[in-house]
Amino acid sequence: MHLSLKIVILTFAISGSFYQGVASELFGTVTDQSGEPLPYATLYILNTTKGTTTNIEGRYSIDLPPGNYEVVYQYVGYKKQQVSLKVDHRRILLNVVLEPEVLQLQEIVVKADGPDPAYEVIKAAIDKRKYHSEEVNAYRCKVYIKGMQTLDEKPDQILGMNIPLDTGIVYLSESVSDLSVARPDKIKEVMISSKVSGSNSAFSYNQGSQMLISFYDNLLTFTGLSERGFVSPIANNALMFYDYKLEGTMLEAGLLVNKIRVIPKRKSDPVFEGFIYILEDSWRIHSVDLKLTKAHQVEFIDELNINQVYAPVKDNIWMVLSQRFAYYLNVFGFRGNGNFVGIHSNYEVEPNYELVKTKKSARIQLFPEGYFSNEVLKIEKEANKRDVDYWELIRPIPLTKIESVDYQAKDSLEEIMQSRPYKDSIDKVVNKFNIENLFVGGYFFQKSFRERYFRFQPIYDVLQYNTIEGITVNLKSIYTQEKEGTWKYQIIPTVRYGFSSEDFYAKAKFSYQFSPIKRTRAFIEGGKFVSQFNQDVSITPLINSFETLVNRRNYIKMYEKSFVKLYYSSEIVNGVTWKSTLEYARRNELFNTSDYSFFYENDRVFTPNAPANMELANTSFGSSDALVFTTSFNIKFGQKYISRPDMKFNLESQYPALFVHYRKGIKGLGSQVDFDEIVMRIYKDMQYGLFGGGNYTIWAGTYLNDRRLTFADFKHHTGNQSVFANFDNDNYQLLDYYQFSTTDSWFGIHVDHHFNGFILNKFPFIRKSKAQIVASANYLNTDGSIHYFEYGLGVEHMFKVLRVDFYGALLDGANYGNGLRVGIGF
C-alpha cells in the first residue's frame, strides 16, 4: 500500500446464510490529514462503472460481490489514491486519509515573455471538444439523486398570504432511475424508486435528465436560473470570455492531469470561474470545480457551485461518474441553501463508430428502432412504495445524522400531519385575516383536511368604476373541493351592482376537472351579466377604472347578456388539446349612465358605449339572441412529456405550435345569427445563444360566411390605448381596441426578442439591476386597416418584475401614434 494512504481495515464476521453469495458492504470515511471530513469525495471501482460519493460528513458505503478490486478515491484538490482490496463475505471498514495534491510546474511557466501554458492546453481541449461531445452515440446508466433544501430564514407573509413553512430541512428526497440517452437529443428515463421525506404518497421531482450538464457543449443553460446560457470554459469562443492560468500538473495512474484556473475576462459575462482539470494528450475533461455568482447575472440565488468527476467506462471513453450542484438561496425574504448530488453507474456505452475505431465484431447497438418516444420520464406506479430495507441496500450515499433524523421524524409524524387536528391547527394560521388580504391577493380560507378552499377577491377587484354602471361592486368568490390527483370541482358565484345604472347582475359557474392524465375539464355557466365585446378582455376593470377616473378615457365597452354556456376540454392524444363551447345568449345594448371623473371634466368628452369601427358605421345592435358554437385544436408537434402515476406534465416542443379555431353562429331555436369564422395561429419560442431569445406568432383568419351577425360577433384584435400594458405575444400596444375589428380576412405577425443581458450587462451601473433590453414588432392587415405596423423597444426585469417600453406605430406608412407602455416583465 502507498505510504501516504492511512487505511484502517476492520472486518466483521457475519454469520448466517443470508450473506453468502451476495454483496458485502465496503464502508468508511474519507478525511484530510487534519481529520476533517471530505464531503462528496468520489470513489469508484477501477475498470467498472460502479462508484459513489461520500456524504457531507465524509462517510461512504458501497456494496461489492466477493472478489479482488482496485478502489479509487479522489477529491478535487487532493491526490487520487488507489487501494487494492479483497472482498469476501464480511463487511469491510476502510477509512481513507487523502493528502493535498502536489502540483508540478513546468519550466515554461516561469518565462515572463511567453503566454501561460494553460492556453495551449485549453486550445487543445477546444480542438477536441466536438470529438469528445460526439464520441458516444448512446448510453444507458443508473442514476441516483439526492436533493436537500434547507431554510435559515423565511418571511411570515408574501402578498398577504401566511407562510406555514418552518426553517430547517424543507425538502429531502432520493430517487433511482434508469436513464437512456442517444445522440443528439433522445432521452428516456424510468424512475424505479422515489422517497420524499414526510410524504409516503408523493413522488420525487428529481430528474436524471436535468443533470445532463456537459461542459463539452458550447453553451450551458440552467432553466429558472438565468435566461441566458453560460459559456463553457472550452467552448469554441471561450478565449473571448476567459483567461487561464496553469496551477500545475499531477500524475494519476500514469496519466498527466492539468489543473487550470478559469478566470472570467469580465465579471459580468455569462461565464464560470474556478478550476477545470484536463488530461494531457487526450485533452478530455477529468473533473470540474466551477461556480456561478450574482456577478454572472444569475437570478434568485447568490452562488451555484458545480462539481463533476469523470472516469473511464469503456475503450478509453470517460463519462460523468458523480456530480454535485450546491447553491445558496436569497430571494423574497427566503435564505437558505441546498444541494443535489447525482451518482451515475452501471454504464452501457455505444461508441460513435465513425469516430472510435472498433472491430465490427465488437460493435453493439444499445437501443432498437422505436425505443425512444416523446415520454422523457416515466415514474413507476410502485416507485414510492419501497421500504426502509430497500433504501438501505440501494442507497449509494449514507444518510447524514440530520437527514436520518428528518426522515424518521417526518415519516413518523406523517400520520399526525395528515390528521384533522394537525391540519386544523395549520388552517388557523393560514386563515388568519389581516388587512393586507383586502388589498393584495384577496382572502383565502381553507379546510385542508376535507380539501375545501374558499377565495375572496381583493378590494381592487371588488370596487370598479365605468361610465356604463358608475361605481360598481363586483363580488366574486371561489369554492373549491378536490381529491388530490383525482378530481377537482369549483363553484364560482358572482354578483354585481352598478350604483349609477341601478342594474343588478348575477352569474354562477360550476367547473369540474377530472382525468389528470388528459387534464379534462368541463363547466357550465349561466346568469345575467355584463360582457366586453372582446371576449379576450381587451382592458381589465382595474386599468379602465384608473383611465376613466384619472384620465377621463372610458375604454371599456360592454353589453348585457343573459346566457348559459357549456365548455369541455381534454388532451385527446399527446400534444393535441381539444376545446369546445356552446353558448346561448340574449344580448342587450348598454349605454353610458355616468359622466364623472376626477380630472378633465371640461376638456374631454366620454365616448359612447357603442365602439367606433372602420367597417361598421353604427355598431349599435339593440337586442339579439345568439347561439354560438366554438371548437379549437391546440397542436404541439413532437411534444415531450413526463408521466407520473397520477398526472402528466407536458414539456415544450422544439417545433412550432399550431392553433386552429372554428366559430359558428347557428341560426335557429330563436338565434338570429348566422356566420362561420376560422382562425389559424402558429407560435414558436426561439433561442439565439448569447444573443438572447424570443418568440414569434403568425396568425390569420377569415369569415367563410357573415350572413347575419352583430358587432359582438366581429373579430376583435387585442389592442391597447392605456399606458398600462399586457405584453402577451398576441397583443398590440398602440392599436385602438375596436377601430379595426372586422368580418373580413385578416393577417397578423408578432415578434419579440429579449436580449437577456447581452447589451445592458456591459454597463457597470445598470447590470446590478439585472435589467434587460427587449425589442418587438407587430403587424396587422385587414381590409379596414390596410397595413398597420408597430415597433417597440424597452427595458424589462426592472426591480425584477417591471417592464417599460416605448412604441411607435404606422398606418399605411403614416404616423399612427407613439407612447410608453408599462407592465409586468419578469
Secondary structure, DSSP 8 states (H G I E B T S, - for coil): --TT-EEEEEEE---SGGGTTS-EEEEEEEE-TTS-B-TT-EEEETTSS-EEE--TTSEEEEEE-SEEEEEEEE-TTB--EEEEEEE-SSEEEEEEE--B---B--GGGG-TTS--THHHHHHHHHHHHHHHHHSEEEEEEEEEEEEEEEEEE--SEETTEE----SEEEEEEEEEEEEEEETTTEEEEEEEEEEETT-TT------GGGG---TTSSEE--TTT-SS-EE-TTSTTGGGTEEEEEEEEEEETTEEEEEEEEEESSTTSSB-EEEEEEETTT--EEEEEEEEEGGGT-SSEEEEEEEEEEEEEETTEEEEEEEEEEEEEEETTEEEEEEEEEEEEEEEEEE-TTTS---GGG----S-TT---SEEEEE-TTGGG--HHHHHHH-SS---HHHHHHHHHHHHHHHHHTSHHHHHHHHHHHT---THHHHTT-EEEEEGGGTEEEEE--HHHHEEEETTTEEEEEEEEEEEEEETTTEEEEEEEEEEEETTT--EEEEEEEEEEE-TTTTEEEEEEEEEEEEESSTT-SS-HHHHHHHHHHS------EEEEEEEEEEEEEEEETTEEEEEEEEEEEEEE--------SS-TTT-----SS---SS-S-----EEEEEEEEEEEEEETT--EEE-SS-EEE---SS-EEEEEEEEEE-BTTB--EEEEEEEEEEEEEE-GGG-EEEEEEEEEEEEEEEE--GGGSB------SSB----TT--SSS-SSTT-BSS-EEEEEEEEE-TTTTGGGSHHHHTTT-EEEEEEEEEEETTTS-EEEEEEEEEEETTTEEEEEEEEEETTEEEEEEEEEEE--
